[in-house]
């Protein structure tokens, strides 16, 4: 079955950086587009970033464009989210999910605060 394990979250000051990882298994990772979502307290889960299977297409939610970069390692089935210039409004639990599947991991908490 699909398994997704997110990691790399933590507490960071505004302007700081974090890199999230998502270890994926149970499906053909190298042929599947992947997405990052996030859910802030009291809000609905929202789309953050998409990266195609062959890394030839990416797109981002407007508020993170230019600050976040989605990457992937198809050899080791790992999805990454490099987050720079973090803002307090980026505080949320971050999730990865395969495109077209309703499969979710436990998420990883990112808190941006001074």
C-alpha positions as CSV (number, residue, x, y, z in Angstrom):
1,X,0.0,0.0,0.0
2,X,1.0,3.6,-0.4
3,X,3.3,4.8,2.4
4,X,4.4,8.4,2.8
5,X,6.7,9.6,5.6
6,X,7.4,13.3,5.9
7,X,10.2,14.7,7.9
8,X,12.4,17.7,8.3
9,X,10.0,20.1,10.0
10,X,10.9,22.2,13.0
11,X,11.0,25.7,14.5
12,X,12.7,28.3,12.5
13,X,13.0,32.1,12.7
14,X,11.5,34.3,10.0
15,X,13.8,34.5,7.1
16,X,15.2,31.1,7.8
17,X,15.3,27.9,5.7
18,X,14.2,24.3,6.0
19,X,14.2,21.3,3.7
20,X,11.4,18.8,4.1
21,X,11.6,15.3,2.9
22,X,9.0,12.7,1.9
23,X,10.0,9.1,1.7
24,X,7.5,7.3,-0.6
25,X,6.7,3.6,-1.2
26,X,4.0,1.3,-2.4
27,X,3.5,2.9,-5.9
28,X,5.6,3.8,-8.9
29,X,7.2,6.9,-7.6
30,X,9.4,7.6,-10.6
31,X,6.3,7.7,-13.0
32,X,4.0,9.7,-10.6
33,X,3.7,13.4,-10.2
34,X,4.0,14.5,-6.6
35,X,2.4,17.3,-4.6
36,X,3.0,19.2,-1.3
37,X,0.1,20.5,0.7
38,X,0.0,22.2,4.0
39,X,-2.6,22.8,6.7
40,X,-2.4,25.7,9.2
41,X,-4.3,25.6,12.5
42,X,-8.0,26.3,11.9
43,X,-7.7,26.3,8.1
44,X,-8.3,23.8,5.3
45,X,-5.4,21.9,3.7
46,X,-4.0,23.9,0.8
47,X,-1.9,23.1,-2.2
48,X,1.7,24.3,-2.0
49,X,3.7,22.7,-4.9
50,X,3.7,20.2,-7.7
51,X,6.6,18.4,-9.4
52,X,6.1,16.1,-12.4
53,X,7.6,12.6,-12.5
54,X,10.6,13.7,-14.6
55,X,11.1,17.0,-13.0
56,X,10.2,18.8,-16.3
57,X,7.2,20.6,-14.9
58,X,6.7,22.3,-11.5
59,X,4.2,24.8,-10.2
60,X,3.7,26.6,-7.0
61,X,1.0,28.3,-5.0
62,X,1.5,32.0,-5.5
63,X,2.5,32.9,-2.0
64,X,5.5,30.5,-2.0
65,X,6.7,31.0,-5.6
66,X,10.3,32.1,-5.6
67,X,10.8,31.0,-2.1
68,X,10.0,27.2,-2.2
69,X,11.5,24.6,-4.6
70,X,10.1,21.1,-5.0
71,X,12.6,18.5,-6.0
72,X,12.7,14.7,-6.2
73,X,15.1,11.8,-6.2
74,X,13.6,9.1,-8.3
75,X,16.4,6.6,-7.5
76,X,15.6,6.7,-3.8
77,X,11.9,7.6,-4.0
78,X,12.2,10.8,-2.0
79,X,10.4,14.1,-2.6
80,X,11.9,17.3,-1.2
81,X,10.6,20.8,-0.5
82,X,13.3,23.4,-0.1
83,X,11.9,26.4,1.8
84,X,13.7,29.7,2.0
85,X,12.9,33.1,3.4
86,X,10.2,31.5,5.6
87,X,7.4,33.7,7.0
88,X,5.2,33.2,10.0
89,X,2.3,32.5,7.6
90,X,4.1,29.4,6.4
91,X,3.5,27.8,9.8
92,X,1.5,24.6,9.1
93,X,1.7,20.8,9.0
94,X,3.2,19.9,5.6
95,X,2.1,16.8,3.7
96,X,3.2,15.1,0.5
97,X,0.8,13.1,-1.7
98,X,1.0,11.4,-5.1
99,X,-0.9,13.2,-7.9
100,X,-4.3,11.6,-8.4
101,X,-4.3,9.6,-5.2
102,X,-6.0,10.3,-1.9
103,X,-3.0,9.1,0.1
104,X,-1.4,11.0,3.0
105,X,1.3,10.6,5.5
106,X,1.4,12.0,9.1
107,X,2.8,15.3,8.0
108,X,5.7,17.3,9.5
109,X,5.2,20.5,11.5
110,X,6.8,23.7,10.4
111,X,6.7,26.6,12.8
112,X,8.1,30.0,11.8
113,X,8.4,32.3,14.8
114,X,10.8,34.6,16.5
